[in-house]
């Protein structure tokens, strides 16, 4: 997300953080199987490792399967550099067979000054983990005792320790806590199956969000006139004959943080159970459409098209992108949405000079390849190399003129990262058809 300094287009896409510049957008193109989704899955995996401070089952045996015939496993390295609260951080994690080989956190110097060590944890040749803090903390007697306790009782070979350290109530660990908060609350990853939680609750309680959501959804000409949060007392919603079921849900609400509990239904529908005024209420979203005689007719989400539901899924994300310095990473942003609608949604974010967040997404939608929407350094391509590994490169490396039609060039294969279909023209699929069709 670092701008190419020789580009002079869309300068409002550059955010100034301290004395450093970063870009507000990145779109990633590539053929099926080229590695676009793996890039996002890797970032999601790193976030999961940090937040849960343990390894998912499958991580212990993952390796690059096209790396040759050697049986020796190669360690996996995850590293990310980010800003949180105006401070640049570098966090790296190296794992092998579900064991942490190296974990380190630095206050990054961004290539302009020396990095400052916050902590480093390494596995030595004997298989023992060693933990090191910055020199001034290593000289602190109290922290030396704390480090000994951590190493003896809490640090485990199969668990990252960033969350562990961030949970210590120690003023010396404030920057570690700040770095963890980026993974925990600033980084948002949306895959095609992701669904936002609690939209009905947010629409009921936050009038600014309700107005934003209505303005956005009504602008798409989907027939929607307004968004409402309907509510019923839990006994009325589930009926008098389901007291056992009601008691179960009430107990879950009472045990949930903030006395809120979500029940996910089909096709994006959700019930929000909330404790208010010593009662549990069931809230759900209704989309009001204009009827034949001008009356408003309520629709549940299950009555809406896939595209409408998908657009609604993006409402909290784009609201966040406008109002907060969060990072949203979206896989297949165009899924189920008409090309013109997704282009206008991205264009709106692109041309808004007051946005605070960053948007990174993968896509196949060539209509988004528009230099009025993206800088050249905000357009990326992925392609597999001869070894089957993914190569990621920017349009800015081609040094194209700012007026060129990059969509046409992309579809013509000028930048690579498109499917190779040389054998498809020669395929005579009737030859493989069976004489008798069975159903």
N, C-alpha and C positions, 0 to 999 in steps of 0.2 A: 504493500500500500504506500510505497514511497514514490513521489512524482518524478518523472523524467524532466530534469531542469530546463532542457532546451525547448520544451513544449510551452507555447504561449496561449493555448486555447482553454476555455472554461476554467479560468483561474479561481473562480469561486468554489470550485471543487476541492481546493486545497485548504485543509484545516491547519492552523498554526497552533502548535502545542509547545509552550515555552519558546525555544528557538529552533524548533523542528517542524517540518511539514509532512502531513500524511494526506492521502486521498480519501474521498468520501464513498467511492464506489469501485467495484470490480466485477466484471462479467467474465465467465469462464466457458469457453466453447470446446467441443471435441466430439469425435465419433463415439458411438456406443462402445463400451468396453475400453475406452482410452484412459480412464482413470479419474474422471471428474468427480464422481461420487466417492471414490476412495479418498480423495483429498479431504472431503468434508467428513467422511467416516473417521479418518485419522484424527481430525481435530475434535470430533465428538468423543472418540475413545480417550484422548488425552484429558478432556474435561471430565469424563466419567471416572478415570483413574484418580484424578485430583480430588474430586468432590466426594467420592465414595471411599477413598484411600485404601482400596483393594482392587484386585484384578478380576474382571469377568472370566468365567470358566474358559472360554475359547482363546483368551489372550496367551495362555501359557504355552500354546503349541503353534502359534502363528509364525510363518516365515515366508520369505519371497520364493514362491514355488518355481519361478523361471530362472533362478540364480545358478543353474548348472547342476551337475550330478553329485557334487560334494555333499556328504552327509553331515558336515559340520554346520551347526546352526549359527546364524549371524544375528547379533544383537539388533534390536530396533531402537532407533533414536527419535524422540519427539522433542521439538524445540520451538518456542514461540516468543516473540518480542512484542511487547504491548505497553500501552499507557493506561494507568489507572490513577485517577486523582491528580493528573498532571505529572506523575512520576513514571519514567520509563523503566520497565522491568524486562529481564531475560530469564525464562524458566526452561530448563532442560531435564529430560528424563530418558535414561537408557535402561532397557530391560532385556532379559534373555531367559526364556523358559519360565516366565512368571516371577522372576527374581529381579529386584532393583539393583543394577550394577552401579549406576550413578544418578544422583538427583542434585540439582543445583539451582539456586536463585541468586541473581545479581540485580543490583540497580544499574541499569545499562548506561554506558557512556555514549551510546548511539554513534560510535566511531569517532567521536570528537574528543573524548577524554577516557580515562581508564574506568573500567567497570568496577563496581564496589560489591564485594562479596557480602551476601546476607546469610546464606548457609550453603554448605556442600556436604553431601553424604555419599561415600564411596565404599564399595566392597573390595577388601584387600585380597591378597593371594590365598590367605587362609580361610576365606569365606566369611570374614567378620566385617560388619559395617562400621565405618568411622564417620563421625559427625564433626564438622568444623564450622565455626561462626567467624565473623569478622575479627581481626586482631584485637580491637578494643573490647569486644565481648569475651574473647578467650581469656583476657586478663582479669575479668570480673569474677571474683570468688563465688558469688551467689549463682552466677550462670554456669560456672564449672560444675557446681553441685547439681543444678537442674539438668545439665547435659548428661551427667552420669546416671541420674534417675531415668531420663528419657531412654538412654541406650540400654539400660538394664531391664526396664519394665514395659516400654511402649513401642520402641522402634523394631519393626519386624521386616524380614528380608523381602516379603511379598507385598509390602504396603508402602506407597509414597507417603511422605511425612509432611507435605506442605499444609494440609488441613490440620494435622496434629499440632504443628507449631503455631498455626494461626489461632488455635483455640486456647493457647496458654494466655493467662491473664498477666502479661508481663509487658511493661512499656517498651522494652528493648525489641519486642517482636511486632511493633505496630506496622512496619513496612511489609513484613511477611503477611500479616493479616490483610493489608491492603491489596497485596498481590493475589491472595486467595480469593478476595471478593470479586476480582475480574472474572475468574472461572465460574464463580458461584452465581453472580448476578448480572454482570455486564455482557458476557458472551451468550448469545442466543442462537441455537442451531435448529433449523426447521427442515425436516425431510418431508417427502411427499405424503407420509402418513401422519405427520404431526398435527395436533389440534390444540388451539389455545384453550386455557381453562378459565372458567368464571366470567364469560362475556356478559351473561345476564346480570350478574352481581355488579359488574363494573358499569354497565349501562344504567342500572338503577341508582347507583351511589355517586357516580361521577358525571355531572351534566356536561362538562367540557368534552369528555370522551364520547358521550352520547351524541352530542352535536357533530363532533368530528366523524363518528361512525356513520351517522345518517347522511351527512353531506357527501361522504365518499361513496357509500353504497347507492344513494339515489342518483349520483352523477353518472352511473354506468348504464342507465336506461334498461334496468332489469325489471321494471314494473314495481319496484319497492318505493313506498311513500314514507315509511317511518319504521323505527326499530323500538320495540317495547319489551320490558322485562315483566312478564306475567308472574303472579305469585299466588300460591294457595297454602293454607295451613296443612301440615303433613297428613293429618288424619283425613282431611277432606280430599286430598290428592290421591292417597292410596286406598281410601275407603274404609268403612267400619269393619269389614270382614278380614282385614289384614293387620290386626293388632300386633301379631308376632313380628311381621315384617317391619312395621312402623317402629316397634321397640328396638329392633336391630339398628335401623338407620339413626334413630335418636341417640343411641349409645355411641355410634361412630362420630356423630356431629359433636357430642360433648367431649370426646377424646381428641378431636382434631384441633390443630393450631388455629386460633382466631374463630373457633366455633363454626368453621365452614367446611363442607365436604362436597366433592363433585362426583356425580355418577355419569359416566360416559355411555351414551346410547349409540345407535347406528347412525352412519353418515354425518358425523359431526355434531349431532344433537347431544345436549348435556343438561342434566338437572343439577342445580346448585342448592344444597341444603344448608340453611343458615339459621343460627340461634339468635333470635331478636325478641325482646320483650318477654323473655322466659317461654317463648314458643319456638318451635322449629318450622320454618317456612320452606316450601319447595318453589324455586324460581326457575324459569325457563324463558328462552328467547322466542319472541314472536315477531315476524316480519309482516308489516301491513302492506297489502297490495290494493290497488284501486279496482273496485268491482265494476260491473257493467253499468250500473246506475250512479257511479261516482262514490259509492260507499266504500269504506276501508274493510278489507277482508283479511283476517289473521291467517298466516301460514306458519306452520312449524318448519324447522330446518329439513325435516325428512321429506317435506313437500317441494323443496327447492331443487334446482339443478345442481349437478356436481360443480359447475363453474361458479355459480353463486355462492355455494358453500366454501369453495376454495378462496374466493375473493374475501369473504367474511373472515376466513382464517387469517388473512394478512392485515386486517384492520388494526389489531393491537400492535403488530410489528411495526407498521408504518407510523402509527401514533408515537411509539417509542423512538423511532428513528428521527422523527421531527423534534421531539422534546427532550431527549436525553442522549448522552454520549455512549450509547450501547452499540455493540457490534452484532448485526444479524447476518447469519450465514444460511442461505436458503438453497436447497437442492431442487433442481427442476422447477424454477419459479413459474414457468408457463404452464404447468400441468393443469389440464382441464379448462384453461382460460383462453378466450379468443385472442389472437395475436394483437389486434388493435387495442383491446382493453389492457393487456399487460404492458404494452408499449406506453400507453397514456399514464398508467400508474407509475412506471419507472421514470417517464419524462417529468411528471409532477414532482417527484422527489429530486430528480436531477436539477431542475431549474429553480427549485426553492433555495434562496440564499441563506435561509435561517435555520437549516437543518443542523443537528448536532451529532447524529450517529453515522455509522458506516454500514453500507449494504454490500454484501458479497454474495454472488449467486452463480449457479451453473445453469446452462440453458442450451437448447437447440434452436431457439427462435431467432432466425436471421434478421427479422424485422427490427430487432433491437440494435443491430449494427449500424448506428447512426452517429456521426461525429457532432451532431447538434445535441446529443444526449450524453455521449461518453467522450472523454479524452482518450487518445490512443494508448496511454499507459494504464487505462482502466479496462482495457479489453485484453483478455488472455486466451491462449489456446493450449490444449493438451494433446499430445500425440505419443504413441508408444515408440520407443527406440528399438534397435535391432535385438536387444536383450529382453524386450517385453516390458521394460520399466517405463514409467510415465515421465515425459519431458514437458515442462511447463514454461511457456515463453510468452512475451508481451507483443502486441501489435507495434508498440513504439520501437521495437528492434528492427522493424522494416523501414522506418523513417519515411512513411507515406505522407503525401501532401494533405493538408487539412480539408481539401475540397474533394478528395477522391471518394468514389462510391465503394466503401469497404465491404458492404454486403455483397455486391456483385463479385468483388475479388475473392471473398471467402467462398462463395458458392462455386466459383471456378477453380478452387483449389490453390489459389495464390499463397495462402498462409498455412496450408496443410490442415491437419486436424479434422478432415472430413472422411466419411466412409469411402473405402475403395470398393467399387462394384464391378470390376473388370470381368468377373466370371458370370455375373447375373444375366448379361445379354446372351450368353451361350447356353443358358440352362433350358433344356427341353423337358419341362416338368410333366407334360403329357406322357412321356416315356415311362414315368414311374407310377402312373395311375393304375390302380387295380381294375380288373375287368368288371368286378362286382362291387358296388358301393354298399357299405353297411352303415347303419345308423344305430 
